[in-house]
Every structure is written in C-alpha cells, then in structure tokens.
Amino acid sequence: MLSGMPAEAWAQQTRPSSEAGQIEKRLVTPERPPAEIDAVEPPEFAVPPPEVAETFLLERIEVEGATIFEAAEFSELYESFLNRQITLVDVENLLATITEKYRKAGYVLSRAVAPPQSLDEGVLRIRIIEGYVEKVVFDGDQAGGEALLASHAALLASVRPTTLAALEHTILLLNDLPGIWMRSALRPIDPEAGSYELRLTLHYDPVEGYAGLDNRGTPDVGRLQGYVAVDFNSLFGLLERTRLTFYTVPDSPDELLYFEGQHEQVLNAAGTTLTLSGSQSFIDSGADLEVFGVESMGTRISLELRHPLIRSREESLYLHGRFDYMNTDEEQLGVETFDDRLRVLRLGGRYYFGDTLLGDAYRGANQLGVEFSQGLEMLGASEEGDSNLSRFRGRGNFTKVTADVYRHQRIADRWSASLLIAVQRAAHALLSAEEFRLGGARFGRAYDPSELTGVDGAGGSLELQYGRSVEWAAVKAYQLYGFYDLGAVWDKDGRGSSLSSTGVGVRARVWEDMTANFEAALPLTRIVFTEGDSSMRFFFSLQAAF
C-alpha cells in the first residue's frame, strides 16, 4: 500500500513541528489498559446420592426448581437411564452432568441434588438449586464512595441466578476504579437455598504517579525531555481521580513548559466515566530558531464521557464521546504567524480481546480502535479562508476518521511479536493539530517527532521480541527486540511523502517500579531533517512509578 508513494515529492512542513499545541502528543505516558483479574473460582460441589438401595429400576425422573432450562433440555441427559436398573454411581454421574450443564452455561453457583426420597415406585426426584449472590461485603482499606460500592453490590444481587459473567463484570469494574484493586472470595450463606456472600477485600493507594526522562525531543525545544504526573485518588471520597502533569526540558526549562490537570469521576455502577481535563503549553524555541524569536502557546479543554459496553476477562469494548476546545498560536519576532481555533466533537470506541489462534499456549492480545472527529463552527472556531491559519486551505469545520489495530502474539517460549497499524482519512484540508504525524516513538522511530505530517496518512510497525525474567541485582526482567516501521502522508491533491526505519533495542524492568529502554534506530529512506544525514541514532527512556 505504501511502496508506490513518492519518497521525497512533498512534505507538509519543512522542519519537524514544535508547536505548543502538539507537545502533549509527544508525551510517552504509560498506557492504562483495562484492569485484569484472576479467574473467579466457583465453589466445588459434592454430589450426595439419594438414600436408597444399591440398585433400583428407574422409570421416571422429575426435575424441580429449574428456571433456566426447559424440561426437554434435561430429558436428553437422562434418557439413557430410564427403564433399566441403575446404581448410586449412575445417580451421582447424572447429578454431576446436570450441574456441569449449568456451569457451561455460566451459572457457576447452581447445582443439581437428589433430596432424601423413596424410590419404590421407580421415580427419581432431582432438585435444581440455582445459586445466587445474596450479599456483597466490602472490607479492607476505606476509600470512600460507599454509595457507588453499594450500587455495584445491588446490581450484582439483582442477577438471579448469578452467572460467572456477572461476577467477573462486577469485580472488573470495581478494579477499574482509581487507585483500587480487590480480592474476591465466595462463601455459602444457605447451601439449601443456593445463597452466597461475595466478600471483596479492598486495597487502596491514595497517591500514585510516574516520572520519566527521554531524549526524543527536537533541537528547537531540547532533545532531553522530562515529565512527572501525580494521581490523587479519592481525594474527595468519591472514588475519583485527580491527575496533575508537568512536562519540560530539564536542561533548558524556559524553552518548554506544559501543564495539565485532569479530573475523572465514575458516575454509576455500569462504569460510565466523566473526565474533565485542561492543558496549557508554552514554547520559546531555541537552537537555530532562537534568532527568529519563535514562540508558541497552546490551550486545550476537554470533556469526555466513556462507557464500557462490554467488560469481561476475555473481551472489553469501550465507547467514548469527547468535546475538545483547542487554541494554538505562534509568533515570530512578535508578529503573529498563525492562530488556530478548533472546537471538535469526537466519537469512537476501543475493543480489547484475546484469542488462541496458535493454540492455548500461544495466546494473542488485540486492540482495535476507531474515532470519528467533526470540527464545529462555534465558540470562535477558525474558518476556511482565515488569513492566520497554520495550514493553507485548513479549516475548523473538518471531518476525519482515524483507526488503529494492534496485536501482540506469543510465538514460542520467550519469543513474541507485535504489530501496530494506524490510518487517518479526512474529507477536507486540516489545521496542524489534526494532521497525521510520522516520527517519534510510534512510527518512524529513527526520526524526530512530526518529521512528516499530512491530511491523510498511514503507518505500520512490526517488532520481534525475546524476553525473560531474571534476578540480576536490580534487573528483574528484560526484553530484546528488533523493529521495522514505515509510514506515508498525503495532502488533498494526492501528493505524498514517506519514511521508514529499522533498529534494535532492549527494555528492562529495574527494581519493581522502574523501566528502562535503550534503542538504536537507523533511518532508511530519507535523511533526518535536523541532523542533515541518515546515520544511526541512539535513544533512551527511563520511567519510574510510585
């Protein structure tokens, strides 16, 4: 798809972008995938046989207490036992078979029993106990949010009989809450009635965060870039998260300052989350742009609603809607060069799922994401034809779609591979903030961030990995990898430009909460603009969680 594109015919920019509105796209923040839990262990049931003689003639079976399955669905299980002499072992096997039918259908608290009875007339009475969670008990740390926790408990208790899917759904959503993870245990309340208590032991971290340092910046605002983010969990006792982020160039902080605040609140027991965030960035470009007095400022305010339509151990589907209010302006020697105003509505989703295409021992993990963005003509948004836009023919009322696919596949003992593909397609010429970008840590790793940008674009990255756990002093695990990536961008006239690179690297987990990455990357199809050549480049990143 990309091989036929001209390599040098066109580029949207003459140098990698250092606009203030693009800084947050360079932040290498840790991905927060959906929480994972161990499989919920259903109780083991002993199958008591009826108190009867060793053998008896079975003429009829009566099943009582069943609401999930019709009588005909049981008859196929016991038809072969009728009108013949059977033993207690046969009865035990039949009860176990019916119980297994419920378990396979997800009703892990349900079982079949044969109560005390007389079998003189050849009739076996089987009672189905369709189990359910009657009560949910929370213990352990106290994090607040009692009303939300009670809503989760009530929602689970309303599912009768209880399914494994309902149990896992509830526990996963609870573990998704900020700063919280839980351990679960089931305890019978009344075995004859099938009622159970779910006990959830809560562990709570009031403050979490991470800090990082890498050299993937640009000369204009410093190669070295550092950031720190702190999460205050349940600060107001509502099981919410408040995050503060700061990003700068450690050896020249006056060149780049980025501040972000974010507040995330879970609204209900269905897991719907509302997030309000805002950021402010300032750039005073250095290096060879210093003499031109290039200064840029970016402002963003976002409001997002996110909902888990599917949430299970095997798959999760999140839908989101977001409104972005973004302003970016730039000056050179005190004269305004552009002033972009974007008001954007975005709708999208992300699907996580696993598979066993190569067998149970070689599971694959997948992500599919898609987002539709529509620029709105409101609140002073930029209009097509304005004289102070970052892109000629760019417009604030644009339409675009982005999509990405990621797969991680274990291929042998300690060996794995990962593939990432992303595309963007727009109906109109875009302003700078909405363009597809190549270069940096995602696609075109040997190049600077935003080495190439375009209205439409596609990128792909393939990585082969070898990893193992070790006990080498501070090093707890490492992963060696090699990669190849490529990408292309186009304008609305069909002119395009592309790049590709390859390299090797090592990732390591140091102590328990630090990761390190060292990478050598080689540009393959074009020179690096700021370096003026295509020689090997070396990158590092360090990140510590606390």
C-alpha positions in Angstrom: 0.0 0.0 0.0 2.8 2.4 0.8 5.6 1.2 -1.5 4.3 3.1 -4.5 4.3 6.5 -2.8 7.0 9.0 -3.8 9.6 9.3 -1.1 10.6 13.0 -1.5 7.9 14.5 -3.6 6.1 16.5 -0.9 6.1 17.3 2.7 3.6 19.3 4.6 6.3 21.0 6.7 9.9 22.0 6.1 11.0 21.0 9.6 9.6 18.9 12.4 6.9 20.8 14.3 7.5 22.3 17.7 4.1 23.9 18.1 2.8 24.2 21.6 -0.5 22.5 20.7 1.4 19.4 19.7 3.5 18.9 22.8 1.1 16.5 24.5 1.3 14.1 21.6 5.0 13.6 22.4 4.3 12.6 26.0 5.1 8.9 26.5 2.6 8.3 29.2 2.0 4.7 30.5 -0.9 3.1 28.8 -3.7 2.2 31.3 -5.4 -0.8 29.8 -8.5 -2.3 31.4 -7.7 -3.9 34.7 -7.2 -7.7 34.7 -8.3 -10.2 37.4 -7.7 -13.8 38.1 -10.5 -16.2 37.2 -13.3 -16.3 39.7 -13.1 -19.7 41.4 -16.6 -21.3 41.6 -17.3 -23.5 44.6 -16.8 -27.2 44.4 -19.9 -29.2 45.0 -20.0 -32.7 46.5 -22.9 -34.6 44.9 -24.8 -36.5 47.6 -26.7 -39.5 46.2 -30.2 -40.3 47.4 -30.6 -42.6 50.4 -31.7 -45.7 48.5 -30.7 -49.3 47.9 -27.6 -50.1 45.8 -29.6 -50.6 42.6 -33.1 -49.8 41.6 -35.3 -49.7 38.5 -35.6 -46.2 37.2 -38.9 -45.5 35.4 -39.2 -41.7 35.5 -37.3 -38.6 36.6 -38.9 -35.4 37.9 -36.8 -32.2 37.8 -37.9 -29.3 40.1 -36.6 -25.8 40.8 -35.3 -25.2 37.2 -36.0 -21.8 35.6 -33.1 -21.5 33.2 -33.6 -24.7 31.1 -36.8 -26.3 29.8 -37.7 -29.9 30.9 -36.9 -31.2 27.4 -33.3 -30.0 27.8 -32.9 -32.2 30.8 -34.5 -35.3 29.3 -31.8 -35.7 26.7 -29.3 -36.0 29.6 -31.1 -38.8 31.4 -33.0 -40.6 28.7 -30.5 -43.5 28.6 -31.0 -44.2 32.3 -34.8 -44.9 32.0 -36.4 -48.3 32.3 -33.3 -50.1 33.5 -31.5 -50.9 36.7 -29.2 -48.2 37.8 -26.7 -47.7 40.6 -25.9 -44.9 43.0 -22.8 -44.2 40.9 -25.2 -43.6 37.9 -27.2 -41.2 40.0 -24.0 -39.3 41.0 -22.9 -39.1 37.4 -26.3 -37.8 36.3 -26.3 -35.1 39.0 -22.8 -34.1 38.0 -23.8 -33.9 34.4 -26.7 -31.6 35.1 -24.5 -29.4 37.3 -21.9 -29.3 34.5 -24.6 -28.2 32.1 -25.3 -25.2 34.3 -21.6 -24.4 34.7 -21.0 -24.5 30.9 -23.9 -22.0 30.5 -22.2 -19.7 33.1 -24.3 -20.5 36.1 -21.3 -21.5 38.4 -23.2 -21.3 41.7 -26.0 -23.6 40.5 -26.1 -27.4 41.1 -28.3 -30.5 40.9 -29.1 -32.6 44.0 -31.2 -35.6 44.8 -33.0 -35.0 48.2 -33.9 -37.8 50.5 -36.7 -39.8 48.9 -38.3 -43.2 48.4 -37.7 -44.9 45.0 -40.1 -47.7 45.5 -42.2 -46.5 42.5 -39.1 -46.0 40.3 -39.3 -42.2 40.3 -36.2 -40.2 40.9 -36.7 -36.6 42.0 -33.9 -34.2 41.2 -33.8 -30.7 42.7 -32.1 -27.8 40.9 -30.5 -25.2 43.3 -30.0 -22.1 41.1 -27.4 -20.3 43.2 -27.1 -16.5 43.5 -25.1 -13.8 45.4 -27.4 -12.5 48.1 -24.9 -10.2 49.8 -21.7 -8.3 48.8 -19.4 -7.4 51.7 -16.6 -4.9 51.3 -13.7 -5.0 53.8 -10.1 -3.9 53.9 -9.0 -0.3 53.2 -11.5 2.6 53.2 -11.5 4.8 50.1 -15.0 6.4 50.3 -17.6 6.1 47.6 -19.9 4.0 49.7 -22.9 4.9 47.6 -21.1 3.7 44.4 -20.0 0.5 46.0 -23.5 -0.2 47.3 -24.8 0.3 43.7 -22.4 -2.3 42.4 -23.5 -4.7 45.2 -27.2 -4.1 44.4 -26.7 -4.6 40.7 -24.9 -8.0 41.2 -27.5 -9.2 43.7 -30.3 -8.4 41.2 -28.9 -11.1 38.8 -30.6 -14.4 39.8 -29.3 -17.0 39.3 -25.9 -15.4 39.3 -23.6 -16.0 36.3 -19.9 -16.1 36.0 -20.1 -13.2 33.6 -22.0 -11.1 36.1 -19.4 -11.9 38.8 -16.4 -11.1 36.6 -18.1 -7.9 35.2 -18.7 -6.5 38.7 -15.2 -7.4 40.0 -13.5 -5.9 36.9 -15.5 -2.7 37.1 -14.6 -2.4 40.8 -10.9 -2.9 39.9 -11.1 -0.2 37.3 -11.8 2.3 40.0 -8.9 4.8 40.5 -6.3 3.6 43.0 -8.2 0.4 43.9 -7.7 -3.3 43.4 -9.7 -6.0 45.1 -9.5 -9.7 46.0 -12.7 -11.8 45.9 -13.9 -14.8 47.9 -17.3 -16.6 47.8 -18.9 -18.1 50.9 -22.1 -20.0 51.2 -24.9 -18.5 53.3 -27.6 -21.1 52.9 -26.5 -24.1 50.8 -30.0 -25.4 50.5 -31.3 -22.2 49.1 -28.2 -21.6 47.0 -27.4 -18.2 48.5 -23.8 -16.9 48.7 -21.9 -14.0 50.1 -19.2 -12.3 47.9 -16.5 -10.8 50.1 -14.3 -8.2 48.4 -11.1 -7.1 50.2 -10.2 -3.6 49.0 -6.7 -2.3 48.7 -6.4 1.4 48.1 -3.5 3.7 47.1 -4.4 7.4 47.8 -1.5 8.7 45.7 0.1 7.2 42.6 2.3 8.6 39.9 5.1 8.3 37.5 8.1 10.3 36.3 10.1 9.9 33.1 13.0 11.1 31.1 14.0 10.6 27.5 15.9 12.1 24.6 13.2 12.1 21.9 12.7 15.8 21.7 13.8 18.2 18.9 16.7 20.7 18.9 14.2 23.6 18.9 12.9 22.8 22.4 15.6 20.4 23.6 16.4 16.8 22.9 16.1 15.9 26.6 12.5 15.9 27.9 11.2 15.1 31.4 7.8 14.7 32.8 6.1 13.9 36.1 2.4 13.0 36.8 0.7 12.6 40.2 -2.7 10.9 40.7 -4.7 11.8 43.8 -7.2 9.0 44.2 -10.5 9.5 46.0 -9.3 12.9 47.3 -12.9 13.9 47.8 -14.1 10.5 49.0 -16.0 9.7 45.7 -13.7 7.1 44.2 -12.5 9.8 41.7 -9.0 10.6 40.3 -7.4 14.0 40.0 -4.1 14.0 38.0 -1.6 16.8 37.6 1.1 16.5 34.9 4.2 18.7 34.3 6.4 18.4 31.3 9.6 20.3 30.4 13.1 20.3 29.1 15.3 19.7 32.2 18.4 21.4 30.9 16.5 24.4 29.5 13.1 24.7 31.1 12.4 28.2 29.6 12.1 26.6 26.2 9.2 24.3 27.0 6.6 24.3 29.8 3.5 22.1 29.7 0.9 21.8 32.5 -2.2 19.5 32.6 -4.9 18.9 35.1 -7.4 16.1 34.8 -10.4 15.0 36.9 -12.0 11.6 36.4 -15.3 10.6 38.0 -17.1 7.2 37.7 -20.8 8.1 37.5 -22.5 4.8 38.1 -22.2 1.0 38.7 -22.3 0.5 34.9 -18.8 2.0 34.8 -19.7 5.2 32.9 -16.9 7.8 33.5 -16.8 11.5 33.0 -13.4 13.2 32.6 -12.7 16.9 32.5 -9.1 17.9 31.5 -7.3 21.0 30.6 -3.7 21.8 29.5 -1.5 24.9 28.9 1.8 24.8 27.0 4.4 27.4 26.2 7.3 27.2 23.8 10.2 29.6 23.4 12.2 27.9 20.6 15.9 27.6 20.8 18.6 26.3 18.5 18.6 27.8 15.1 15.0 29.2 15.6 16.1 31.4 18.5 17.2 34.2 16.2 13.7 34.3 14.8 12.0 34.7 18.2 9.6 31.8 17.6 7.2 31.5 20.5 4.1 29.3 20.7 1.2 28.8 23.2 -1.4 26.1 23.3 -4.6 25.7 25.3 -6.9 22.7 25.5 -10.0 21.9 27.4 -11.7 18.5 27.0 -14.8 16.9 28.3 -15.2 13.1 27.8 -17.8 10.5 28.5 -16.6 6.9 28.4 -18.7 3.7 28.9 -17.7 0.0 28.9 -20.3 -1.6 26.7 -18.6 -5.0 27.2 -16.4 -5.8 30.2 -15.2 -9.3 30.8 -11.9 -11.2 31.2 -12.0 -12.2 27.5 -13.1 -9.0 25.9 -13.9 -5.4 26.6 -15.4 -2.7 24.5 -15.3 1.0 25.5 -17.3 3.7 23.7 -16.4 7.4 24.2 -17.6 10.8 23.2 -15.4 13.9 23.7 -15.5 17.6 23.1 -12.2 19.4 22.6 -11.7 23.1 22.8 -8.2 23.9 21.4 -6.4 27.2 20.7 -2.9 27.3 19.3 -1.0 30.4 18.3 2.6 31.2 17.2 4.6 34.4 16.9 7.9 35.2 15.2 9.7 38.4 16.4 6.5 39.5 18.0 4.4 39.1 14.8 1.6 36.5 14.7 2.2 33.7 12.2 -0.9 31.7 12.9 -3.8 31.5 15.3 -5.8 28.2 15.2 -9.1 27.8 17.0 -10.6 24.3 17.0 -13.9 23.0 18.5 -14.1 19.3 17.9 -16.6 16.6 18.7 -15.2 13.1 18.7 -17.0 9.7 18.9 -15.2 6.4 19.0 -14.5 3.1 20.6 -11.8 0.7 21.5 -12.1 -3.1 21.6 -9.8 -5.4 23.6 -9.9 -9.1 23.1 -7.7 -12.2 23.3 -7.6 -15.3 21.1 -5.9 -18.7 20.8 -5.3 -18.8 17.0 -1.9 -20.5 17.5 -3.1 -22.7 20.4 -3.9 -22.3 24.1 -0.2 -21.9 24.9 0.3 -19.1 22.5 -2.4 -16.5 23.2 -2.7 -13.3 21.2 -3.8 -9.9 22.6 -5.6 -7.5 20.3 -6.8 -3.9 20.3 -9.0 -2.2 17.7 -9.7 1.5 17.9 -11.7 3.9 15.7 -12.6 7.5 16.2 -14.7 9.9 14.1 -13.9 13.7 14.5 -16.1 16.6 13.4 -15.0 20.2 13.6 -17.7 22.5 14.7 -18.4 26.1 13.7 -18.9 27.5 17.2 -17.2 29.4 20.0 -15.0 31.4 17.7 -13.6 28.4 15.7 -11.3 29.1 12.8 -13.0 29.3 9.4 -11.8 28.3 5.9 -10.1 31.3 4.3 -9.0 33.0 7.5 -5.6 34.7 7.0 -4.0 33.5 10.1 -4.2 29.7 9.9 -1.4 27.2 10.4 -2.2 25.5 7.0 -3.3 26.9 3.7 -6.9 25.8 3.0 -7.1 24.4 6.5 -10.5 24.7 8.2 -12.1 24.4 11.6 -15.2 22.6 10.3 -13.5 19.4 9.1 -14.4 15.7 9.1 -11.9 12.9 9.6 -11.7 9.2 10.7 -8.8 7.6 12.4 -8.3 3.9 13.1 -5.6 1.6 14.6 -5.0 -2.1 15.0 -2.6 -3.7 17.5 -1.7 -7.3 18.0 0.8 -8.9 20.4 1.4 -12.6 19.7 3.4 -15.1 21.6 5.1 -17.3 19.0 7.4 -19.6 21.1 8.9 -19.9 24.6 10.1 -16.4 25.4 9.5 -15.2 21.9 6.7 -12.9 20.8 5.9 -10.4 18.0 3.8 -7.2 17.9 2.2 -5.4 15.0 0.7 -1.9 15.0 -1.1 -0.2 12.1 -2.8 3.2 12.1 -4.6 5.2 9.4 -6.3 8.6 9.0 -8.6 9.8 6.3 -10.0 13.3 6.2 -12.7 14.9 3.9 -11.0 18.3 3.9 -7.7 20.1 4.4 -6.8 20.2 8.1 -5.2 22.6 10.5 -1.9 21.5 12.0 -3.3 20.0 15.2 -5.4 17.4 13.4 -2.8 16.1 10.9 -1.4 12.6 10.8 2.1 12.6 12.1 5.2 10.4 11.5 8.4 10.3 13.5 9.0 9.8 17.2 8.3 6.7 19.3 5.3 5.3 17.3 6.1 5.3 13.6 9.4 6.3 12.1 11.4 5.8 15.4 14.7 6.9 13.8 13.1 10.4 13.1 12.1 13.4 15.2 8.5 13.8 16.3 6.4 15.2 13.4 9.1 14.7 10.9 6.3 14.3 8.3 2.7 15.4 8.6 -0.3 15.2 6.3 -4.0 15.4 6.0 -4.2 11.6 5.3 -1.8 9.1 6.5 -0.9 5.5 7.4 1.8 3.9 9.5 2.9 0.5 10.5 5.4 -1.1 12.9 6.5 -4.7 13.3 8.5 -5.8 16.3 10.1 -9.2 17.2 10.8 -9.7 20.9 12.7 -12.0 23.2 12.1 -11.6 26.9 12.7 -13.4 30.2 12.5 -12.8 33.9 15.8 -12.7 35.8 17.3 -11.9 39.1 20.4 -9.8 38.2 20.8 -7.4 41.1 18.4 -4.6 40.3 17.2 -6.0 37.0 14.1 -8.2 37.3 13.3 -8.7 33.6 14.5 -7.8 30.2 13.3 -7.8 26.6 15.5 -7.7 23.5 13.7 -6.5 20.3 14.2 -5.6 16.7 11.8 -3.5 14.7 10.9 -2.2 11.2 8.4 0.7 10.7 7.2 2.8 7.8 4.6 5.4 7.0 3.3 7.8 4.5 1.3 11.0 4.4 -0.7 12.8 1.7 -2.3 16.1 1.0 -5.8 16.5 -0.6 -4.2 16.8 -4.0 -2.7 13.3 -3.7 0.9 14.5 -3.2 2.7 12.4 -0.6 5.9 11.7 1.3 7.0 8.6 3.2 9.7 7.3 5.5 10.8 4.1 7.1 13.4 3.0 9.7 14.7 -0.1 11.5 16.6 -0.8 14.7 17.2 -2.8 17.8 16.8 -2.2 21.5 16.5 -3.5 25.0 13.8 -2.9 27.6 14.3 -3.7 31.2 12.4 -3.7 34.4 14.6 -2.4 37.2 13.8 -3.0 40.8 10.0 -3.3 40.9 8.7 0.1 39.7 11.2 1.4 37.1 11.5 0.6 33.4 14.4 1.5 31.0 14.6 1.4 27.3 17.7 1.8 25.1 17.3 1.8 21.3 19.5 2.2 18.2 17.5 3.3 15.1 18.6 3.7 11.5 16.7 6.0 9.0 16.2 4.1 5.8 14.5 6.2 3.1 15.2 9.9 3.9 17.6 12.0 6.0 16.6 13.3 9.4 15.9 17.0 8.8 17.5 18.3 12.0 20.6 16.1 11.6 21.2 16.5 7.9 22.1 12.9 7.4 20.8 9.3 7.8 23.2 7.9 10.3 22.4 5.6 13.2 20.7 7.4 16.1 20.5 6.3 19.8 17.6 6.9 22.1 16.8 6.1 25.7 13.8 6.4 28.1 13.5 5.9 31.8 10.3 5.8 33.7 9.6 5.2 37.4 6.2 4.6 39.0 5.4 5.5 42.6 
